[in-house]
Amino acid sequence: MIRLNVFIRVKEEKREAVLVAAKELVAASQKDKGCIAYDVFESATRHDVLMICETWKDAESLSAHEHTPHFMTLVPQIEELAEMKMEKFEF
């Protein structure tokens, strides 16, 4: 399985727009084949930090997800509004 932790750092004035896009991405991605879990979290200690946690069955499932219309539309929207950093784990 593959786990991605995507850390999103966003300025206050863009936070709501990022949350809307992230929640839409989560809702659509949870339906993708091979998706074990896909959630967005708001930091309890830093208002400028969000995190998307994804767990995928395998690399094939993750690759297919990265080519879906919702991924190709929403991820660039989030990237325009905030800084993103991804950590990838395999287990």
N, C-alpha and C positions, 0 to 999 in steps of 0.2 A: 504494500500500500504506500501511498504517497501523501504526505501532509504538507500543505503550504500555509504559512503564516504571513499574511500580507499586512504590513504596518502602514497606516495612512496618517500622515501629519497634515493637518488642515487649519487654515486661518479661520477665525470665528465667523467672518462674514460669508464664508463659503461652506461652512460646516453643514448646514441644512441641505444644500444642494448635493453635497457628497453623500450624506446619509440617504437621501431619496434614491440616488443612483445605486448605491451599495445595496440597499434593501431590495430594489428591483432585480439587481444581479443575483442576489441570494435566492430570491423566490424562483427565478427562472433556472438557475444552476442546480438547485435541489432536484429538479426533474431530469437532469442529464443522466444518461446511462453511465453507470460506474461511480456515481457520486455517493459516497458514504455519509458525508456531512458537509455542510456549507453554512456558515453563520457569520454575522457581523457583530462585533462587540464594541462598546464604548468604554474607554478607560475610566476607572473610578478615581484615578489620581491625577490625570492630565486631560483637560477638556479638549485639547488640540489633537488627541490621538485616538484613532479607531483601529480595529484590527479585523480582517476577514480571515477566518480559519476554514481551510478546505481539506477534506480527506477524500482521496480517490482510490478506487480499486487497483488501478495500474496505470502505467504510462500511456497506454493506448486510450484509456478513458479521459485522462487529462488532456491529451493532444486533441481529441475530438471536441472536448469542451472549449478549448482555446480557439476553435474554428466556428463556433456557433455564432449566430447573429447577435444574441444578447451579449456575449463576451466581447465581440469585435466592435460593438456600439458603445456599451457602458464603460468598459475599462478605459478607453481613450477619454471619455467624458470625465471620469474620476481623475485621470492623470493630468488633465488640463486644469483641474481645480485644486489639486493637492500633490504632495510628495508621496511616492509609494516606494516601499522597500520590501522585498520578498525573501523569506527564508524557506528553503526546501529540505524536507526530511523524508527518508525512505525507511520503511520498517516492514 
